[in-house]
Amino acid sequence: MRVATCTIVGAVGLWLAGTGNAFATPPMLAAAKKAGLPATNCQYCHTEAVPKKDTFKPEALNERGKFLMSDMKQRNLKAVDVEKLKEFTASEKK
């Protein structure tokens, strides 16, 4: 039983560690909700309902997602800063 639990925890840890900075993760969605943003699903920042790491393309981001990616690159971060979404306004849209 203990080995199975460790295996599952390890697998989840590896999955989370393997998640790149180019796509959303459930913790990112939770962080957006915790920050008081009206995020209800991945399409808050993505155009796809369920983005996948192996098929992700930056073009599949909506304006919010592009805003976060741009901020991440400008600040040389390894992952997007979900709190930065509070600064996103309609004026950022092109």
N, C-alpha and C positions, 0 to 999 in steps of 0.2 A: 504494500500500500504506500509506504513512504517513498519507494523508488518511483512509482507511478506519479505521485504528486510532484516530486522533484523534476521528473521528466517533463511534465506539463508546464510547470513554472519555468523551467529552462527554455522550453520551446516558445512560450509566450515572450520571455525576455529576449530571446534571439530575434523573434519576429519584430518586436518593438525596436530593438537595436538596429535591425536591418531596414527599418523604414527610413527612406531618404527624405530629404528636405523638399522634395518636389511634389509631394502629395499629402493629402490630409490623413490624419489618423483619428481614431475615436477620442483620444485625449485632447486633441486640438479642438474638436467639436465641443467637448465638455468644457474646455477652457473658455471658448467663445460664449457659451451659455452662462457660465459662471461670471463672466465679465459683463453680463446684462445685455448681450447682443441677441437679436432675434433669430439666431441660427437654429434651424430645426433639422437640417440634414447636410450632406456634403455639397449640395448645390448652392449653399450659401456662398461658396467661393469657386466651385467647379461647375462646368456645364454638364458634366456627366453625373448620373445619379450615384454610381459607385465607381469612382476612379480606382485604377489598379496601377501598382508600381511599375510593372513590366510594360505597360502600354501608355503610360502618362506622357502627355505632350503639353508644353506650356500654353499652346493655343487652346487647350481644353479648359482654361481658367476663365471665369467671368471677370468683370472689372475689379471686384474685391480681391480675387485671387491674384490678379496681375499686380494690384497695388501692394499686396503682401510680398510677392516675389521680388518686385522692384525694391521695396524697403529692405528685404533680406540681402539682396546683392549690394545695395548702397552701403549698408552697415556691416557688410562682410560677416553675416551670421551663418551658422550651420543649419539653422532651422528658422522658419518664419516666427515672428513675434505676434501671436494672436491678439495681444492687448493693443497692438497698433491699429487694429480694425476700428477702434473707437475714434480714430482720427480720419477714417475714410468718410468722405462726403460725396454727394452727387457732383460736386465741382471737379472731382478727380476724373470723372468719366470723360471720355473723348468724344 
